[in-house]
Amino acid sequence: MPKVLDLAGRFGGVFPVWDEECLFEGCADRDWVSYKGRLRMGAIKNPERGIEKVDSAYGGDVSRLLDVCRETIVFESLEKLADCLQVR
């Protein structure tokens, strides 16, 4: 989660939060404590499914497994999204 919060903070991304209006909010200054329990953070891939995918789709090369966690960051523009995607 810290990596996702860092990327969102650096590129102006926001997260879905649990509230009555289903709004999107940013985590100002990467301070997510006030959002604890409200952020809709994604789940981590089931380990058995990860092993299965590495074996069946990637020939045992675990470095190709890139979707271990699923997070949602919403950006105001394609430019900001593209900038974020270029970070390694």
Buried (B, 14 or more C-beta within 10 A) or exposed (E): EEEBBEBBBEBBBBBBBEEEEEEEBBBEEEEBEEBEEBBEBEEEBEEEEBEEBBEEEEEEEEEEBEEEEEBBBBBEEEEBBEBBEEEE
